């Protein structure tokens, strides 16, 4: 007898987002009728506020979703960064500069390339969410030049950025914001407590190296390494053109560095002088460098590519240069369509308060558990993972979670610094598995763009493909957190895991 073939149902990403929006809407209706609510604790005053689930099928809910659809789409922050990044990569490719710089890597060992991409991706979180917009298209282009699968490069970079979001070689502006909240909450249970940004440095350095090594091993075992060679464009390789482009880059890089150094003659003009710490001056909300960073990169790419293209004769006139700028926008329709439907899904989730209420319920279970030692460390990590899956917003989650997490951990003799590190680890893991993470949608868009073999790219199919790597890296985070707690060595300058 012939075996019946089972047909896999691969739902497209847009379909999944529509279904998720419908599911959230139905649950909000049920939750509101049941009076589902959670108790939110203010960080400073410890006053409590009851948050209830809102029914999306109410008059206010329908008005909100329909009335805010276009407004929310216009407000999607990554959209502009992605557009600028696509322009940047496009001109680098068409001029031949990118191929000249990375074409010689075709014979480099696959594991070395994976290690470097993962390491750079983890460290790139220094610039925050811009790391996705910069690296995803850039790594895809480099992988194509090396004859490797561009989709593998995109997924590798996404995993590195996301799973490494809670670590890196240096602290970033997000760490400053988290540390400020940790300090405020910790002072409710520890008199005169102060949080120092470098207090988790040793743990960040170690976790960066460990995650890179483990991630490299898993990606090399899981993802394809080679792809069929496509017909390459005839681009001239010119050493004089490269030297001219490098000279221009050095000049622009020195000017940029001078613009972010405080206290020197005519320096620091890209800093927010009203901020207190240097990181806040550099990457704070009002810092010119924060939003100007992508424009600076674009300017450097435009000038260097134009110089290389003109000297090498790959770009023969301004008309070709203008056409080159739009080349990378081919097959990018899903990125924009995906972000539109994602903005609607997230607006539905935001109005219902469903993610906030469920997070508060989980945190309440942690608060009354009265666990200690390695058990509360592990439980806190799991809770942080789940609340991040429900709402992948680092700052808003810590604002909700920190009063309960810090209080519970301090009473179990765990330091606030280590508590923040546990949260950051859980935040990193949760983002990788969250269907509500906007950069997962952007990654899917780049996968569609890079697909030259008509592969059926689906929402959960992509997660399934990355799952072996993600699960092992999540377990690695767990081992790092629990192991550090058991060993009890310093996690940074002047701080330990326990009080």
Residue pairs with C-beta under 8 A, 6 or more apart in sequence:
10 456
10 458
10 460
10 461
11 19
11 458
11 459
11 460
12 458
12 459
13 334
13 338
13 441
13 444
13 457
13 458
13 459
14 337
14 338
14 341
15 459
16 435
16 458
16 459
16 460
17 338
17 341
17 342
17 344
17 345
17 435
17 441
17 459
18 341
18 345
20 345
20 435
20 436
21 344
21 345
21 348
24 56
24 345
24 348
24 349
24 352
24 354
25 56
25 57
25 348
25 352
27 352
27 354
28 53
28 54
28 55
28 56
28 57
28 61
28 348
28 352
28 354
29 55
29 56
29 57
31 53
31 352
31 354
31 357
32 52
32 53
32 54
32 55
32 58
33 55
35 52
36 52
36 53
36 357
37 50
37 51
37 52
37 53
37 357
38 50
38 51
38 356
38 357
38 358
38 359
38 360
38 361
38 364
39 48
39 49
39 50
39 51
39 360
39 364
40 48
40 49
40 50
40 51
40 356
40 360
40 400
41 47
41 48
41 403
41 404
42 48
42 49
42 403
43 181
43 184
43 185
43 399
43 402
43 403
44 184
46 188
46 403
51 353
51 356
51 357
51 360
52 353
52 357
53 352
53 353
53 354
53 357
54 60
54 61
54 351
54 352
54 353
55 61
55 352
56 62
56 65
56 348
56 351
56 352
61 351
61 352
64 347
64 351
65 344
65 347
65 348
65 351
68 347
69 343
69 344
69 347
72 343
72 344
72 346
72 347
73 79
73 339
73 340
73 343
73 344
75 343
76 339
76 342
76 343
76 438
77 129
78 129
78 132
78 133
78 339
78 438
78 439
78 442
79 336
79 339
80 294
81 129
81 130
81 133
81 134
81 294
82 133
82 137
82 335
82 442
84 133
84 294
84 295
84 297
84 298
85 133
85 134
85 136
85 137
85 138
85 294
86 137
86 328
86 329
86 332
87 298
87 325
87 326
87 328
88 138
88 297
88 298
88 301
88 302
89 98
89 137
89 138
89 141
89 301
89 328
90 324
90 325
90 326
90 327
90 328
90 329
91 301
91 302
91 305
91 306
91 321
91 324
91 325
92 98
92 141
92 301
92 304
92 305
93 99
93 141
93 327
93 328
94 305
94 309
94 314
94 315
94 320
94 324
94 327
95 305
95 306
95 308
95 309
95 312
95 314
95 315
95 324
96 235
96 236
96 237
96 238
96 241
96 308
96 309
96 312
96 314
97 241
97 242
97 245
97 304
97 305
97 308
97 309
98 141
98 142
98 145
99 145
99 235
99 237
100 237
100 238
100 241
100 242
100 308
101 242
102 142
102 145
102 146
103 145
103 146
103 237
105 113
105 142
105 145
105 146
106 145
106 146
106 147
108 146
110 148
110 220
110 225
111 216
111 220
113 146
113 148
114 156
114 215
114 216
114 219
114 220
115 212
115 213
115 216
117 139
117 153
117 156
117 157
117 160
118 156
118 159
118 160
118 164
118 211
118 212
118 215
118 216
118 219
119 160
119 208
119 212
120 135
120 160
121 131
121 135
121 139
121 156
121 157
121 158
121 159
121 160
121 161
121 164
122 160
122 161
122 163
122 164
122 167
122 168
122 208
122 211
122 212
123 164
123 168
123 169
123 208
124 131
124 134
124 135
124 160
124 161
125 131
125 161
125 164
125 165
125 167
125 168
125 172
126 168
126 169
126 170
126 172
127 134
127 172
127 283
127 293
128 172
128 173
128 174
128 283
129 439
130 293
130 294
131 161
132 158
132 161
132 439
132 442
132 443
133 294
133 442
134 294
134 297
135 157
135 161
136 154
136 157
136 158
136 442
136 443
136 446
137 328
137 446
139 153
139 154
139 156
139 157
140 150
140 151
140 153
140 154
140 446
140 449
140 450
141 150
142 153
143 149
143 150
143 152
143 153
144 150
144 230
144 450
147 226
147 227
147 229
148 225
148 226
148 227
149 223
149 224
149 225
149 226
149 227
150 227
150 450
150 452
151 447
151 450
151 451
151 455
152 219
152 223
152 224
152 225
154 443
154 446
154 447
154 450
155 223
155 443
155 447
155 462
155 465
155 466
156 219
156 223
158 439
158 440
158 443
159 215
159 219
159 432
159 466
159 469
159 470
159 473
160 212
160 215
161 439
162 428
162 431
162 432
162 437
162 439
163 211
163 215
163 428
163 429
163 432
163 470
163 473
163 474
163 477
164 208
164 211
164 428
165 394
165 424
165 427
165 428
165 431
166 207
166 421
166 423
166 424
166 425
166 426
166 427
166 428
167 203
167 204
167 207
167 208
167 211
167 424
167 428
168 204
168 208
169 204
169 205
169 208
170 204
171 197
171 198
171 200
171 201
171 204
171 279
172 279
172 283
173 279
173 280
173 282
173 283
173 284
173 290
174 394
174 395
175 197
175 200
175 279
176 197
176 277
176 279
176 280
177 395
178 394
178 395
178 398
178 420
178 423
178 424
179 195
179 196
179 197
179 420
180 195
181 398
181 399
181 402
182 195
182 398
182 402
182 406
182 416
182 417
182 419
182 420
183 193
183 194
183 195
183 416
185 402
185 403
185 406
185 407
185 416
186 193
186 195
186 406
186 410
186 416
187 193
188 403
188 407
189 406
189 407
189 410
189 411
190 410
190 416
193 416
195 416
195 417
195 420
196 492
196 493
196 494
196 495
197 277
197 279
198 492
198 493
199 417
199 491
199 492
199 493
199 494
199 495
200 417
200 418
200 420
200 421
200 491
200 492
200 495
201 492
201 493
202 489
202 490
202 491
202 492
202 493
203 421
203 480
203 484
203 491
203 492
204 492
206 480
207 425
207 477
207 480
210 476
210 480
211 473
211 476
211 477
214 472
214 473
214 476
215 469
215 473
218 468
218 469
218 472
218 473
219 469
221 468
222 465
222 466
222 468
222 469
223 465
223 469
227 452
227 453
228 453
230 452
235 312
235 314
236 312
236 313
236 314
237 312
238 308
238 311
238 312
238 313
240 311
241 307
241 308
241 309
241 310
241 311
241 312
242 308
244 307
244 308
244 311
245 304
245 305
245 307
245 308
245 311
246 304
248 303
248 304
248 307
249 300
249 304
252 299
252 300
252 303
252 304
253 300
256 270
256 296
258 264
258 266
258 267
259 267
259 268
259 269
259 270
259 271
259 289
260 268
260 270
260 271
260 282
260 289
261 267
261 268
262 268
262 271
262 278
262 281
269 288
270 287
270 288
270 289
270 292
271 281
271 282
271 287
271 288
271 289
272 280
272 281
272 282
272 284
272 286
272 287
272 288
273 281
274 286
275 281
275 284
275 286
275 287
280 287
281 287
282 289
282 290
283 289
283 290
284 290
305 315
305 324
306 315
306 321
308 314
309 315
309 320
309 321
309 324
315 321
315 324
330 449
331 448
331 449
332 445
332 449
334 444
334 445
334 448
334 449
335 442
335 445
335 446
335 448
335 449
336 445
338 441
338 442
338 444
338 445
339 438
339 441
339 442
339 445
342 438
342 441
345 436
346 436
346 438
349 355
349 391
349 436
354 390
355 387
355 390
355 391
355 436
356 391
356 400
358 387
358 390
359 386
359 387
359 390
359 391
359 397
359 400
359 401
360 400
362 383
362 386
362 387
363 383
363 387
363 400
363 401
363 404
363 405
364 404
365 383
366 376
366 379
366 380
366 383
366 404
366 405
366 408
367 404
367 407
367 408
369 376
369 379
369 408
371 379
371 412
372 412
372 413
373 412
373 485
374 482
374 485
374 486
376 408
376 409
376 412
376 414
377 409
377 414
377 422
377 481
377 482
377 485
378 478
378 481
378 482
380 405
380 408
380 409
380 419
380 422
380 423
380 426
381 422
381 425
381 426
381 477
381 478
381 481
382 426
383 401
383 405
383 426
384 397
384 401
384 405
384 422
384 423
384 425
384 426
384 427
384 430
385 426
385 429
385 430
385 433
385 474
386 430
387 397
387 400
387 401
387 426
387 430
388 394
388 397
388 426
388 427
388 429
388 430
388 431
388 434
389 430
389 433
389 434
389 436
390 434
390 436
391 397
391 436
392 427
392 430
392 431
392 434
392 436
392 437
392 438
394 424
394 427
397 423
397 427
398 420
398 423
401 423
402 423
405 419
405 422
405 423
406 416
406 419
409 415
409 416
409 418
409 419
409 422
410 416
410 419
410 499
413 498
413 499
414 485
414 497
414 498
414 499
415 491
415 495
415 496
415 497
415 498
415 499
417 491
417 492
417 495
418 484
418 485
418 491
418 495
418 496
418 497
418 498
421 481
421 491
422 481
425 477
425 480
425 481
428 477
429 470
429 473
429 474
429 477
431 437
431 439
431 440
432 466
432 470
432 473
432 474
433 463
433 470
434 440
435 459
443 462
444 457
444 459
444 462
447 457
447 462
448 457
451 457
463 470
484 491
484 497
485 497
485 498
488 496
488 497
488 498
489 496
489 497
490 496
491 497
